[in-house]
Amino acid sequence: MPDLRSLFQSKITQLILALCFAAITGSWLIDRVPVQSPLLLTAALAGYVALMAVFIAIKPVVQQIPMMNLLLYLLIFSSFLGAGIMSIPVGPISMFPYRMIYVLMVPAVLYLALFRRDVLDWEKVKVKPMLYFHLFWVLYALFSLSWSRSLSMGAVDLIFLIIGISLIFFMVFLMKKEEEFKHVYWIWLGMFAVLTVIGLWNHVTHHHLAISRINKVAEYQKGIPTSVFVNENDFASFISVSFFLVLAFVHRTRSWLLKAAGAVLMLLSLYVMVFTSSRANFIAIPLGLAFWFVFLTNKKVKRRFVILGFIGMTALVVLFKEKFAAAIGKVEGMLHSLLASGSQAEIASVDIRSNLIKNGLLFFEKSFGFGIGSGNSKYYLMHYAEFPTKGIINVHNWWIEILVNYGAVIFAGYVLLYLWVILQLFRIFRQSDTLYEKMISEGLLGGMIAFSLSCISPSSQISLNYLWLLFAFSISYINFWRVKQNEVQYRPKK
């Protein structure tokens, strides 16, 4: 069999891939950018040329990365973009960068499984129960199609589930060095900065990517940021989870310049998130901050945090008094609405979410605890809802969605998995003694804590890539730590 790496190192293969990439992205740009706007077309083409120049410049570095790791990095990178940047219709489905790279990733992994078992070594996996649970989840979802009312909705959910869970397997098997986790961490931070800037651009210019639902709303709502996501709740939840990876970076990096840059990014992300009006995420971030402050910082940092927080808050009040007051008023209104003291629209929104949960629990009860079947919560809300939801057919609560669709066993397993990940990351944080071990475990811990509430904001989490990436990053890092500790334990003494 030909070696996969040598195939991709072939000049002919590289030329073909480059031409394919240029043809796809170039045609997409020409199709999306109005021809009657020569300035915009010129800017888009200039950006495309600049992107190709960056690829050429980093080629020597990229060539040093093993091909499978490079594919994995590209998959992770593209997972942040989703369908927001480029989406090409192919029959009944849409293909965008993440799916294109995933299509390449699957046969590459199968090749390694068949011909390079030294790379995919099951014996070196130290998180087997977690992987067994996810395999059982897929099998249960497949089996649940036999009693699902809507086979098509169930099949779509099953596909999303398989794609998400396979990312966990990819990262557990392929990421074996600390350097590789650093790379993923930098990719996440970099893409968080990019997506935050896009969200700020949405708010300031009232322009949005084609995927955004805000393109179809009234003008007074055009300032709601969605970045590369369909709606603002998805974007706000992404900010909540990612915020803590930046916080850990600011906390641990020794460069004051990088600390300042990270702090600016955190403030920008919070500013952008205010305009998403996502109530759950305005509780998720304080919850994560409280956990971080109490459990992940020492007395010295606690003292500095209080002092700098007071100084920063005072500066914001003095320099941006009106904007600060408006932001605080907006947050207060959102939080008050949770107690049914906001506007009628906000109260109605809370009532609808409450009714979505009531309907979901009713469906779960009638399924005798087995769940109504993969992806069928939408179908049941359309046809069997007993509490009014005003046409909304998504549960808007990831925990309830799992319980309703997949039943008590999967729900209990997922909750135990979630708690196990938090405990293991906390253990790593307490036992680690290097800068990056502390930083990565601290960032993932904060993100996991915030996730407990941020996941009740989007209409559905199953198709959101950052959910699966958060768990894949955490579980693979726990596996890496356990393998490392095992090697240290059994290393022969000199």
Secondary structure, DSSP 4 states (H G I P E B T S, - for coil): ---HHHHHH-HHHHHHHHHHHHHHHHHHHHHHS-TT-HHHHHHHHHHHHHHHHHHHHTHHHHTTS-HHHHHHHHHHHHHTTTTSS--EEETTEEE-HHHHHHHHHHHHHHHHHHH-TTTS-GGG-S-HHHHHHHHHHHHHHHHHTTT-S-HHHHHHHHHHHHHHHHHHHHHHHH--SHHHHHHHHHHHHHHHHHHHHHHHHHHHH----TT-GGGGS-GGGTT---TTSSSHHHHHHHHHHHHHHHHHHHHH---HHHHHHHHHHHHHHHHHHHTTT-TTHHHHHHHHHHHHHHHS--HHHHHHHHHHHHHHHHHHHHHSHHHHHHHHHHHHHHHHHHTT-S-HHHHHHHHHHHHHHHHHHHHHHHTTTS-S-TT-HHHHHHHS-SS--TT--S---HHHHHHHHHHHHHHHHHHHHHHHHHHHHHHHHHH--SHHHHHHHHHHHHHHHHHHHHTTSSS-STT-HHHHHHHHHHHHHHHHHHHHHHHHHTSPP-
